[in-house]
């Protein structure tokens, strides 16, 4: 099973929206994954064993795993491209 962290500034609003949409995307594409939410400030302590980080906030640090900017789940702009990046990363 894949592990995905969805991060935002406060781990409440935007990460909840993005995480729910990512869960649905993965379900439709038959990818089993544990999708969890956190704050960007918590990524250091929560990124071990994670296959992908999707962040709706700016992430400058390298966590040793792919990081995809997930603001498209909120704005709708570039959503298809972002979804494709997630699927390619997790397959």
C-alpha positions, -999 to +999 in steps of 0.1 A: +000+000+000+013+035-009+015+063+016+006+099+007+009+129+029-012+160+020+002+191+037-010+227+040-003+255+064-029+246+090-038+209+082-074+218+081-091+235+051-071+231+019-055+198+029-089+183+037-103+192+003-072+180-015-069+148+005-106+139-003-101+145-040-068+125-040-085+096-022-112+095-049-087+098-077-067+068-063-099+048-057-111+053-093-076+042-105-074+012-082-044+024-063-045+014-027-030+042-005-031+056+030-037+093+025-030+114+056-031+151+063-005+173+082+009+208+084+039+217+063+058+222+095+052+185+104+066+171+072+100+164+087+086+142+114+060+125+092+077+119+059+095+086+067+081+058+046+060+081+026+058+076-012+045+110-021+039+145-006+012+167-020+012+202-006-011+231-011+015+254+005+051+261-007+076+234+002+113+242-003+129+214+015+139+180+000+123+152+020+137+124-002+103+117-018+085+134-047+066+166-038+037+177-060+022+211-056-015+204-050-031+238-052-049+227-084-073+207-062-084+240-047-082+263-078-091+238-105-063+253-127-040+226-140-060+199-122-057+172-149-019+177-151-016+174-113-038+143-112-016+127-139+016+135-120+001+118-089-009+087-108+025+084-125+043+088-092+023+061-075+021+035-102 
